[in-house]
């Protein structure tokens, strides 16, 4: 992701670069990102509702699927959860579908929530261009920024109106030509902001936008757990007690993929296919830990003995500097339990 903006001798790029210097919420990041996306479609006059719908759709997966916290001063997370309940849009819906449904929504409550974002972000984003009126009362300052932006004073990037913005023609080419870099700039700063609000949550950058396809776990199945079952015999599902033979199990994430955002072997175990299809992103209770550890310990012992050069064994080194000597129940619990606690604190629910 880019951390610098392309220069332009005719535009005050320094103002754009400083727009994220002062932030207490995610609004500015999603506002600029959404404007760029609309500009890429050739839109110069953009309805505010469309921008707000893009803001929500861009953050939809981060909030609903990964449960990333936006911080106590940020109401976007709460508003997205409200819209999810009112609209019936699923948590894993495609971004563009979420956007279209929100733009076309006739639900008064949903539209009221979208208008909430008109209170601050459209004019506060322009603060670097109008810093000289910073001493005014908020209501007066807002009116002045609206008024002066309509003449594109100080070469501000857009003009503000009640229902729309008009992109400054001098900025349009810059926004579209450099769209990829500008979006990376937004994402980089958003990732830093969200990481500061979620210091113990792993892999924040990969939780900002939905990846359309999850990787299949074919390698982990074929080159790890199938080998374990061939040498050990059937293993027992820790959730249902069912004996699992080859081709009769699913490879499942003990701690939900939605939280850890990886497929490392130390978090994967065989499970009853039917149970796995219903587990979703639920967290395991502590009563399942002994069974989880037992499967992992059996797997390590077999792989060390029969397949010591397996690349998948190296994945244990991400949590144990020397898994051959330090893989004990207590040390493994010290790794797993804090992750489950953090996930729970971020809104993930436990299994019944």
N, C-alpha and C positions, 0 to 999 in steps of 0.2 A: 504494500500500500504506500502511496506517495505521501510525503509529509510537507512538500513544498508545492507552491502554485507556479504555473508558467507566467513569466513576465509579459507585460504589454505596455509599450511606451505611451499609449494614449489613454490608459485606464488606471485608476487608483487601486491596483491589485493589493496594495498594503492594507487597505480597508477590509477587503475580502479575507485576507490572511488573518486579520485580527478579530474576525467576527466571533471566534470561539474562545477568545481570551477570558471572557467573563461568562460563566454559565453555571446554573444551578439545576438545570434539567436537560432533557434530551431534545427539547423542542427545536432548537436552532439547527441541530444536525439533520433531523428529519425534514425540516422546512426546506433547507437548501438542497438536500438530496432530491426531494420531490419536485422542486422547481427545475432542476437540471433534467430530470426524467421527462417532464412536460416539454421543456425546450427541445429535447432530442426528438420529440414528435412534431416539431415545427410550430408549437404553440407559442404565440407572442402575448395574446390576451388570454389569461388563464383564470377560470373561476376559482375562487378560494375553496369552494367545496371540493373541487377536484384535487387541490393540493392537500387539503386536510385528509381526504380519502387515501391519497398516496402515503401520507405520513402514517396513518393507521395501518395500512396494508404492509408497509415496509417494516413496521415494528411488530406485526401480528404474530409471527412465528417466535420471535425472541421472547415475547411475553407469555403467549399461550402454550407453547411447546417446551421451551427451555426454562421458563419461570425465572428469567434473569430479573433482578431487582433494578429499578430505575432510580431509587433513592426516595427518601421521605418527602422531598420538596417537589417531586415530579408526579403530576396527576395523570400523565399519559397512560401509565400502566393500569390505573383504576378505570379510566375511561374505556380502554380497550376491553377489559374484562366485562364492563357494563354492556358494551356493544355486542360482545360475543353472546351474552345471555339474551339480549333483545333481538338480535338478528338471526340467530340460529346458524351462523357461519361456523363451520367446523374448524378445529384448531390447526389441522394440517392442510387447510385449503390453499390452493396456489395463490401467490401474491396478486396476480392480475385478476383472478376471479374475486378475491376480497375487494380489490379496488373497484371493479365494475359493480359489484353488489352495493357497495356504499354510495357510489355516484348515483346509481339509479334508485336508491332507497326512498320510499315514500313514508317511512316510519318517522313520525314527528319526534319521538324520543331520540332515535338514532341521529337525526339531523340536528337536534338540539345539542347533542354531545359533540358533533363535528364543529358546530359554531363556537363551542367553548374555546377552541384553539385560536379564534380570531381576537381574543381579548388582549393578547400580549405579543405573540411571536412575530406577526407580520411587520409591525413597526419597530419593535425592539431589535430585530435583526439588522435594521438600518442604522443603529446607533453610531457605528464608526463613521458614517457619512455625515451625521448631524450631531456630532459631539458638542458643538458650540451652544446647542439649546438644551444641554443636559441639566441645567439648573432649574428648569421649569418644573411645575407640578406635573405629575404623570398625565393627567387628563389634558392639560394644555400642550404638553410636549407631544402627545399622540396626535392631536389635531394639527400641530405645526408640521410634524413629519409627514402626515398625509398630504397636507397642502404643498409643501416644498418638493416632495417626491414627484408630484404630478407634473412638475417642470423639469424633472431629472436633475435637480440642483446637485452640485458636487459630484456629478456623474454617478449617481446612485444606480444600482442595477435594475430597479423596477419602480413603477409608480403604483401607489396604493389607492384603491377605491373601495367602496363599501362591499361590493360583491366579487371583486376580481383584482388581479394585479396586471400591469402592462409592462412587459420586459423592455428595458431601454435598448433601442436598436443598436447602440454602440456596444452593448454587452452581448447581444444575441450570438454573434459569430464566435466570441470568446467562449461562451458557455457550451456551444455545440461542438466546436473544434476540440476543446479540451475536456469534453464531458467525462471521459474515463478517468483522467487525472483528478478532476474535481470531485468525482464520486469517491475515488480512493482517499482523497483528502478528508471528506466527510466521514468515511468509514474508519479511517485511522484515528481521528479525534474522538469519534463515538466509542470506539473500542477502548481507548484510554480512559474516557469518562466512566464507562460501565465497569471497567476493571477496578477503578477506584471505589465504586459502590459495591463491588462483589469481589473483594480481595482473595477469597478462598475458593471461588468458583473457577473450575478449569476451562481453558480454551474459549474465552470470551469472543475473540475475533470470528471464530467459526459458528457463533451463535447469533450473529447479527442478521444474516440473511439465510433463508431456507435453502438447503441444497435439495434439488429436485429428486435425486436418487440416493438411497442409502446403499453402501457397499454390501454385496453379498458376503456371507461368512463361509464361503466354500473352502477357502484355504485352511481356516481354523478347524473346520469340520474334517476335511479329508486328511490333512497332514498333522492333526493333533488328536482330536477326540475319537476319530475312527480308529486310530492306532492304539489309543488307550483301551478301547472296548475290545479290540481284537486280542490284546494281550491279557487284559484283566478279566474279560467276560462282561456280561451286562452290568451296567451301573444303575444305581437307584436315584430316581428323581427326588431331589430334596424337598420338593413341594407336595408331591402326591404319593410318593412311595412306590410308584410304578417302576418295574424293571425296564431298562432301556437298552435295546439292541441297536446295532448299526441299521440305519435307515428308519429307525423308529423314534427318533428324538429331534428336537430343535436345539440349535445353539442359541442360548439366551444370555442377555446381560444381567448379571446379578444386581449391580447398581445401574439404573436405567441409562441407556445411551443418550437420552435427552439431556441428562446432566453431565456425564463424563465426556461425551462427544468423542469417543474413541472405541476401537474394537480390540484392545489389547487383551491377550489371552488370560491374564490374571483376573479378569472380570467376566470371563465367559465360562459357562458350564452347560452340559447337556440337560435338557428338561423335557418333560412331557409336552408333546406338540399341542395338545388341546389346552393345557394350562398356559403355555407360552402365548397362545393366541389371545388369551383373556387378561394376561398380566399387565399389558400395556406399559405405562411408565410408573407403575406402583413400586414402592420401596419394600424390600424384604424386612420382616421383623427379625429381631436378634435370635429367635429360636431356630432360624434357618442357618445361622452362621456355622455351627459345628459341621453340618452336612456339606456346606459350601467349602469349608476348609478341608474336610476329608477328601472331597473330590480333587481339589487342587493339589493336595499333598500326594495323593495316589498318582496323579498325572505327572507331577515333577519327578517322582521316583522312577516311574516307568520310562519317561523320556530321557532322563539322565543315564539310565542303564542301557536302553535299546537304541536311542536316537540322540546321542549327546551333541551332535552338530546341528540340530534343528534350530532354525532361525527364530522360531516361535519361543523357544526357551529363553532367548535373549530379552524378550519383552518383560520378563520378571525383573530384569535389572533396572527397569524404570522405577521400581519401588523397593528393591532389595539390592544393595551394592554387591552382595555375594549370596545369591539365593540358595546355594548348596549348603551353606552353614547357618544362614540367618532366617530361613523360612520356618518360623515357628508360629503356633496358633496366636500367641500373645502379640508378636510383632505384626502378623497379618491383620489382626483385629485393630491394631493401632493405625493401620493404613485405611482399612475399610470403614470403621465406625465413624470417624470424623467426616468422611465424605457423605455418609448417609445422614448424619446430623445436619450438615450444611444443606443438603438437598431438601430435607424436611423443612428447614427454616426458610427455604426459597419457594415453598408451596407444593412440593411433591408429596403426595399422599402415600400412606402405607397400605399394604395388602390387607384385606379384611382379616 
